[in-house]
């Protein structure tokens, strides 16, 4: 080596040492930057991001920050990428390598590929400790003096999402700052430990973002999953909090595990747990494992990544919105925010250490996972076919859009026209014809595990004690006829062969006709009304020429819209194109069969003024589902009325009042409920959902009765009599109390609802609708009203239902209407808007708002 070269190397080494020394001097700890120790107060979201960006400026060779989106309230969503000096410049290559390992991108892995670990914090806004902890984790990873982190980063790239739910976090943090005593009051009776409605847990629209990973209905989730699918990490950890009396939870998870979770993924749950135990045992911290938090429902921050090949896990720290800065627990110990931060920091480090030290195994098993998905997919069924008809083209397109977001491959039709498979509708194996436009999803693809989990007709439970719903099959959720095939069937085409609707040749038709089948049709109607276009609806089927039209068909006549002139035609056609609605034009109002357009069976649709009840007593989730439906799904104006001042609201200003799920005993007292009843009689429409409908049961003027009340009383009397006969007859095992309660539970099960499709509440549906039933609170058949949706004895389809609950859900009404004076009451025992992912129910709810009583 020449002297010149030696001097060059020496200079470079000196320069690097100087840079490290400068970084050590200039990189501030969170305490130095914020001006207070972590744990002394909660940090606003903006200051949290200030620190993230500050660290990125100070250590550009170790960290890169990406703004990947914004919340509904406009707050930034960011990711911090932390890597070694060698790996940070080649992040794009590392990302592409991960996709190549998964078979999601072509080509071979290039260069030395590290493992990828993604850590997500603060998905529930009032579980605010994790976004405090992430600042310490970030500092420890980037600090050049931290030799441990330097070693870890030789084997892994770390992605930190410092706050998944900024809107919820800020709601909690700002309230706590206003309510707390200086320095915090540890008394559990202090105001600061009693967070007001709706709490900081959900996002802007009061959705639980930890239940949205698979469904991606919320803007935060959609933007995050788009980035996640560009990386496909090998490890994902999700940081939470639970009640303040609990200690700390880490993996391994509780049963049930979904059967699609591989032996390696199960094994590594134990490995991660071993690393965490080392940290927690060393500090004598309490923890628990293998209880409560299972790996079954596919839409959590641990399960959805697991079904995408990662090792997914949940971490739960005792505290949540109740704990504040300090909280005296029942055992007399004081839980502090400082304690909670330390625990989450330790779990973060344990996870990163495990991922680094086991990087080779993680990468090897990750590649094996996706190779098996592509070539040897698991499960009974190898292909799913969703039937296309003239009436469901919009639903098929909605499903295709959903699959695109999931990066699930699909196509249309098949070279093999004949097939045999499980019919989701009949529950039997049947032969059928594969149409050219049928949507076909093959299991022979990288995402086959996710396909299996989402599409399988029945998800097998190894233990009925589970944390959430037990079934969610996509064909039922979208209301599509489908078949599951045991054999491989590849699509014939990547694109649908659905022909474009023929252009309307008549310049100024007598009327435009639009079928009523999907959410897009509802959005079309909402936009027409906002453009002040008068729309009519046919209550009965009719025929024009040789074309049949079902009840619910929209009729846009020139009569009544003359004031718009030629603007009528331009607007109607433009909106139809916007919502992909097929329009037909007619030059006459004469029907060859059925009612003419001037018939009494054709009604004008009034643009209703809609109000929703919100506030204390109302389910925040239930309200949020309705609010999101109007504002984000159909873009229709709605007014939220708070329970605090509801009694002072002039109801005559509104046409429709919606009562989401909730407890209404206080707000709808005898006087206020009387005023609501008078408003209905004068022409108002009340839509009562779930427990709101249950509240009205037995109330004066409401012809509703909860099913099973008489049977329950008889059962109690029988139990008392049996107890008197034998001292042992009523003995119960205390340790089995949770399982004994399962008899009365419905854990998100799918039922086939028999519909009266002639009723406006069921317009656009066939004879059945699949509902995701989550409660046994069904109703007796209405004696004076319309039983629009009922459950018969054999209508159970799939999912866990306890013995007593299943009995109660036989011969029950779950969708019905009642006339009251000139108004209407709509009873929805089932929530058709659940978590915004149950697509099949959205038109039904639109019927309740726009069609019933018109």
Secondary structure, DSSP 8 states (H G I E B T S, - for coil): --HHHHHHHHHHHHHHHHHHHHHHHH---HHHHHSS-TTSS---HHHHHHHHHHHHHHTTTTEEEEEEEE-TT--EEEEEEE--HHHHTTHHHHHHHHHHHTTSS-S---S---EEEEEEE-SSTT-THHHHHHHHHHHHHH-TT-HHHHHHTTTEEEEEES-S-HHHHHHHHHHHHHHS-TT----TTSGGGS--TT-SSS-TT---GGG-TTT--SHHHHHHHHHHHHH--SEEEEEEEE-TT--EE-SS-EEEE-TTS-HHHHHHHHHHHHHHHHHHHHTT---B-SSS-EE-STTSTTHHHHTTTSEEEEEEEE-HHHHTTEEE-TTS-EEEHHHHHHHHHHHHHHHHHHHHHTHHHHHHHHHHHHHHHHHS--SS-SEEEE---SS-HHHHHHHHHHHHHHT---EE--S--EEEEEETTTSSEEEEE--TT-EEEES-STTHHHHHHHH-SS---S-S--SS-S---HHHHHT--EEEESS----SBSS-----------SS-SEEEE---SHHHHHHHHHHHHTT--EEEESS-EEETTEEE-TT-EEEESTT-GGGTTHHHHHHHHHHHHTT--EEEES-S--SBS--TTSTTEEEE----EEEEESTTB-HHHHHHHHHIIIIIS----EEEETTTGGGS-GGG-SEEEE-SB--TTTT-HHHHHHHHHHHHTT-EEEEETHHHHHHTTSTT----BTTHHHHHHHHHHHHHHHHH-TTTT---GGGHHHHHGGG-B-SEEEEEEE-TTSGGGTT--SEEEEEE-----B---SSSEEEEEE-TT-EEES-B-HHHHHHTSSEEEEEEEEETTEEEEEESS-TTGGGT-GGGHHHHHHHHHTTT-
